[in-house]
Amino acid sequence: MGLFDAPEPVGVEIKGHALRCVICGHNRFHRHKIRLDRAGLFTSEWSDPMAVSYECANCAYLHWFMPQ
């Protein structure tokens, strides 16, 4: 997959609720896993967690979620 070859956007459910974009109300998203940078202040795995973001396929607004 190339840089601009993103998979098709999908519907997302968070804790039993369908995710809708808070900006435009769209219900299709691209999923991204992102490592949060703590500016080098901490080095242990628990202090440098991964987050999941869902990018709205309509307006590109990012919705961020921390793993539970």
C-alpha positions as CSV (number, residue, x, y, z in Angstrom):
1,M,0.0,0.0,0.0
2,G,1.4,3.4,-1.0
3,L,1.2,6.6,0.9
4,F,-2.1,7.7,-0.6
5,D,-3.7,4.2,-1.0
6,A,-5.9,4.2,2.1
7,P,-8.4,1.4,2.6
8,E,-12.0,2.2,2.2
9,P,-13.6,4.1,5.1
10,V,-15.6,2.1,7.6
11,G,-18.3,2.5,10.2
12,V,-17.0,2.6,13.8
13,E,-18.7,1.5,17.0
14,I,-17.4,2.8,20.4
15,K,-18.8,1.1,23.5
16,G,-22.0,0.1,21.7
17,H,-22.5,3.5,20.0
18,A,-22.1,4.3,16.4
19,L,-19.4,7.0,15.9
20,R,-20.5,10.1,14.1
21,C,-18.2,13.0,13.3
22,V,-18.7,15.8,15.8
23,I,-18.1,18.4,13.0
24,C,-20.1,17.1,10.0
25,G,-22.1,14.2,11.3
26,H,-20.6,11.7,8.8
27,N,-20.4,8.0,9.8
28,R,-17.4,6.7,7.8
29,F,-13.8,6.8,9.0
30,H,-10.2,5.9,8.3
31,R,-8.5,4.2,11.3
32,H,-4.9,5.2,12.4
33,K,-2.8,3.8,15.2
34,I,-0.4,6.5,16.6
35,R,2.3,6.3,19.3
36,L,1.9,9.3,21.6
37,D,5.2,11.1,22.2
38,R,5.9,12.3,25.7
39,A,8.7,14.5,24.7
40,G,11.3,12.2,26.0
41,L,10.3,12.8,29.7
42,F,9.4,9.1,30.3
43,T,10.8,6.0,28.6
44,S,8.6,3.1,30.0
45,E,6.0,1.5,27.7
46,W,3.0,2.5,29.9
47,S,4.0,6.2,29.8
48,D,4.4,6.2,26.0
49,P,1.1,4.7,25.0
50,M,-0.6,4.1,21.6
51,A,-3.7,5.9,20.6
52,V,-6.3,5.2,17.9
53,S,-7.6,8.0,15.8
54,Y,-10.5,7.8,13.4
55,E,-10.3,10.3,10.5
56,C,-13.7,11.4,9.2
57,A,-13.8,10.4,5.5
58,N,-15.9,13.5,4.7
59,C,-14.2,16.4,6.5
60,A,-10.9,14.8,7.9
61,Y,-11.6,15.8,11.5
62,L,-9.6,13.4,13.9
63,H,-11.4,11.7,16.7
64,W,-8.8,10.3,19.3
65,F,-9.3,7.4,21.6
66,M,-6.9,5.9,24.2
67,P,-7.0,2.1,24.5
68,Q,-8.7,0.7,27.6
